């Protein structure tokens, strides 16, 4: 059941062109009366957001069913798939797939590995690892993420802000946190004793370590009584070369105390758009 006790429905409209031809859009419609609860618009042309949609259960623990949404992930489209909150449309998880506009699928798979969280099954006919278009099927784990956003991309030309929602859980209330970034991906990751931080270290990582606040307001702070905080990635217009259009940046946070690192978050992507 969803917020009002009825099963809501997500619908994909892959040819919606609000953000460029066939950027796509998804609508969450009320199961009670068909009214629109929220929409999420594709961030770039020929992204075909809404190519596949499915209910995946309650991923973030808010007692509202969440949804997986796919676009065209095979080159040259390169649209990541997302797990969206059924409550407000915020991005709970973003991952790459090899779906094409005319084939591929993604759906909820139930709890395959017995960890108490919903999982996903993804069919990717475009995979070439064994032979041309031999394809592959993946089962992906979904767990509640400690770093989420409602904004998947920011503009290089006009600038923009990606909100960073930090939720490490009540057991970490009052802990100090620091948000770090990487412009070169998530692997190989950074080893931090018993923990790993899924950011590949580069100059941007060291910049956010040494000067945490210029591009990430509230990057350094203390979690509230629920183990939550908010920060943001704030990109001024024309700070980055237009040649970086399409690049993914990633951010993640660490918790630390007198004894060292106590927690590391998932990496959260942000796509640099035109």
C-alpha angles and dihedrals in degrees: 000000000000135000096299097035095263129103107254120212130224118211128192124217103187097178095055106127104193090123099030134314112323093351087145135215139218127214127201108210127195115254088210102058108351094251119149113260097181142327132218117204124209113253100222143027118276091014091125092205108192095040086133129010132174142161113255104180128247105331101165100041098246093121092246122112115250130209140222116223125190134192131184102302101171117098130301090027099051099179112162120228118238142202107221129200110250087214103058109351095252117154112257096173137005124194140161123256136176099231118143128205091258102038146020132075143211130194145155114282102188120237101325100167098039097241094128093253131104117257133204134229118208128192114203114183091176096066112121102185096114101023138334108306091346087143132204141226120221132191110209127196120231121201132166108281123224095208120047140155143194093215118071097180145023130204121250094202101044100022126229148188132251112202115226115209112198119198116163094161133258091282088071097048112146094018121140115244138192127195116216132183144206133199094194105060138261103289135108088032131210117264114221105179108273090000136064127210112211096224125107104229116242139142091290090054091054091044091055090046095051098034107024101172113047095081099015112048111207091014090143119048150101127283118243127240091284094050092255138125139159130230134159143217103228114190117190116221116269094005090120125050116261086234087075091067109137096021118137120225120194132207131189136166137226130206118217142177141167091299094049133251115007103172142009126200134221116271114258119206128217120189119218107227130187 
